[in-house]
Amino acid sequence: MKKLIISLSVGMLLGSAATALAATNETVQATFAKFVFKVNGQEKELKTAPLVVDGTSYLPVREISGLLGYELKYDEETRTINLDKNPKGDDKMPSTEINQNLVNNRALLDFIADKYQMKHKDGLSLSVNPDDMSEGSLNFKGEKYPIKITKDGQVDVSPLLEKGIITAQDLEKLQ
């Protein structure tokens, strides 16, 4: 009888342990996805493929923060992720500060022409999308840079900051 009780007890313990192990060993189905990322209308490519689990996309924080003009710092001790705007040594403004990156369209064209010593502003123009007057492009040295235009003629220069055509110091002069 003792053997029966011991055998049943051991069996119940093993069964409980197996059930507990099975409960914590949850499987998740995920897929790697390829997305088109655009920052201020400009297509950006990720080096690390995003993961999609149950319809939710998980993106690499370090890469995404870099695309948006932020510097990522991770504190392992506190398990804290810090995103800082406009890191030291980078005179480009982050692309997310749209309201602070507005300048007068005429002043922008004049400034760029002076900065790059363009005579008669050859190769420099601003065009507006006739279907959507809030969108346009700055044509500069054969390249087109997408821009947003406010109703009062202000231009969001974030793409120009990202490409280094103008700097944060230039923006201060323009505002």
Steps between C-alpha positions, in 0.01 A plus 500: 500500500787736579646438156166588340473829692861595421453409133179708478668795676802490268269468200294802610815706557636413157163572340478840675853590393427405138179705501682803647775467239247477217319811626818711483616364166264707282570507129453812293473519124677795345607605153763739372347772287627750248347846528557824312598767754468867417629782715370838385414347165845350444529122480734343755629142515537290813792262538307285748168350387201585722328213678121457480324310779120468502464802271730724707828619347808511721764739369870531586505798734862599431448514123165680518635760743795561266268550204308760698813688605522376857792348685424185702676420826430186699567476875540130573489545877155665498389344171415847371497613137566873455430682174665841472430762232779664302803321653825695550703546188197472273382834373195353329168536672286189555235451235219487755518868595289619208356815660846630590635440150275745315647785299375746239525347150652811338755539780593131463570530128703819549699345786587182310599699192732717712641209700590297190593809296247426228478774241149573376381206710564253218405150611300630796122515507200424712203319348157432649278199437188643326282223647619561856630850565656387830751279315779594271866456430816702511703444186867548581796398285297244306348336811141535624436519873141456621372785713181595682360849457268676743209722393703812575790396275730355764714201396590202721874466443546170691605304187761768422636474854517121474697518175734766635403761241433737787613471862334582831708821505366588153147440625553743788608767250193432285251524785 
